[in-house]
Amino acid sequence: MEWEYEPREFAIRFDEEGTPTQFFRPDFYLPGDDLYIEITTMSQKLVTKKNRKVRLLREVHPEIECKVFYQRDYLSLLVKYGLEEPPDQDLPAAPARMPGPPRVEDLGDEDTLAAG
């Protein structure tokens, strides 16, 4: 898959004269999908700041598609593709399976289910 790292910067805030005052540069661009990707596995404060920038990007540039990948998305991809976490990351352990409804084998036997 073809990708580019931080290829473009977008103006997202302007002063009274229309001069750009704030910019946003998404982490990756996937030309084949015409999609920008912003990745965040940081603190909640930084996640909130990035979400605000992506919201402004969508308001000012509705033609630009940008998807945010959060820490849970990153961990789910690790599970899905059988990858290990980088040893220098201070992240919670990756989930043992993909998120979703509980599996029957995780709920117990039929007698336990009928009693519940």
C-alpha positions as CSV (number, residue, x, y, z in Angstrom):
1,M,0.0,0.0,0.0
2,E,1.4,3.4,-1.0
3,W,1.5,6.0,1.7
4,E,3.2,9.4,2.4
5,Y,4.3,10.8,5.7
6,E,2.9,14.3,6.6
7,P,2.8,15.4,3.0
8,R,0.5,18.4,3.4
9,E,-0.4,21.1,5.9
10,F,-3.9,22.5,6.0
11,A,-4.9,25.9,7.3
12,I,-7.7,25.4,9.9
13,R,-8.0,28.8,11.6
14,F,-7.9,32.3,10.2
15,D,-7.7,35.9,11.6
16,E,-10.2,38.7,10.7
17,E,-8.3,39.4,7.4
18,G,-8.4,35.7,6.3
19,T,-4.7,35.1,7.1
20,P,-4.2,31.5,8.4
21,T,-3.3,31.4,12.1
22,Q,-3.4,27.7,12.8
23,F,-2.4,24.7,10.7
24,F,-2.9,20.9,10.9
25,R,-0.6,18.3,9.2
26,P,-2.1,14.8,9.4
27,D,0.4,12.0,10.0
28,F,-0.2,10.0,6.8
29,Y,-1.8,10.2,3.4
30,L,-3.0,7.1,1.5
31,P,-3.1,8.2,-2.2
32,G,-4.9,5.1,-3.3
33,D,-7.8,5.8,-1.0
34,D,-7.4,9.6,-1.0
35,L,-7.5,9.4,2.8
36,Y,-5.5,11.2,5.5
37,I,-4.7,9.4,8.7
38,E,-4.0,10.9,12.2
39,I,-2.7,8.5,14.8
40,T,-2.8,9.2,18.5
41,T,-1.8,7.0,21.4
42,M,-0.9,9.9,23.6
43,S,-2.5,11.3,26.8
44,Q,-6.2,12.3,26.8
45,K,-5.3,15.9,26.7
46,L,-3.5,15.5,23.4
47,V,-6.2,13.3,22.0
48,T,-8.7,16.0,22.7
49,K,-6.5,18.6,21.0
50,K,-6.1,16.3,17.9
51,N,-9.8,15.7,17.7
52,R,-10.4,19.4,17.8
53,K,-8.0,19.9,14.9
54,V,-9.6,17.1,12.8
55,R,-13.0,18.7,13.5
56,L,-11.7,22.0,12.3
57,L,-10.2,20.4,9.2
58,R,-13.6,18.8,8.3
59,E,-15.3,22.2,8.8
60,V,-12.9,24.2,6.7
61,H,-12.0,21.5,4.2
62,P,-15.1,19.2,3.8
63,E,-13.5,17.7,0.7
64,I,-10.6,16.2,2.8
65,E,-11.3,12.8,4.4
66,C,-9.3,12.3,7.6
67,K,-9.6,9.3,9.9
68,V,-8.3,9.3,13.5
69,F,-6.8,6.1,14.8
70,Y,-6.8,5.9,18.6
71,Q,-4.8,3.8,21.0
72,R,-7.5,1.1,21.0
73,D,-7.4,1.0,17.2
74,Y,-3.6,0.6,17.3
75,L,-3.9,-2.3,19.8
76,S,-6.6,-4.0,17.8
77,L,-4.4,-3.9,14.7
78,L,-1.6,-5.5,16.8
79,V,-4.0,-8.4,17.7
80,K,-5.5,-8.7,14.2
81,Y,-2.1,-9.0,12.5
82,G,-0.3,-10.9,15.2
83,L,2.2,-8.1,15.8
84,E,3.9,-7.4,19.1
85,E,4.0,-4.0,20.9
86,P,7.3,-2.1,20.5
87,P,9.3,-2.7,23.7
88,D,9.8,1.0,24.4
89,Q,6.1,1.9,24.4
90,D,4.4,2.6,27.7
91,L,1.0,1.3,26.6
92,P,-1.5,-1.0,28.2
93,A,-1.3,-4.7,27.2
94,A,-2.9,-5.5,23.8
95,P,-6.3,-7.2,24.1
96,A,-6.3,-10.9,23.7
97,R,-9.0,-10.8,21.0
98,M,-10.7,-8.3,18.7
99,P,-13.4,-6.3,20.5
100,G,-17.0,-7.4,19.9
101,P,-19.8,-9.4,21.5
102,P,-18.7,-12.2,23.9
103,R,-18.0,-15.5,22.4
104,V,-20.1,-18.5,23.5
105,E,-16.9,-20.2,24.9
106,D,-16.3,-17.2,27.1
107,L,-19.8,-17.3,28.7
108,G,-19.7,-20.8,30.1
109,D,-21.8,-23.9,29.5
110,E,-25.5,-24.1,28.7
111,D,-26.6,-24.8,32.3
112,T,-24.8,-21.6,33.4
113,L,-26.5,-19.6,30.7
114,A,-29.9,-21.0,31.5
115,A,-29.5,-20.3,35.2
116,G,-28.5,-16.7,34.5
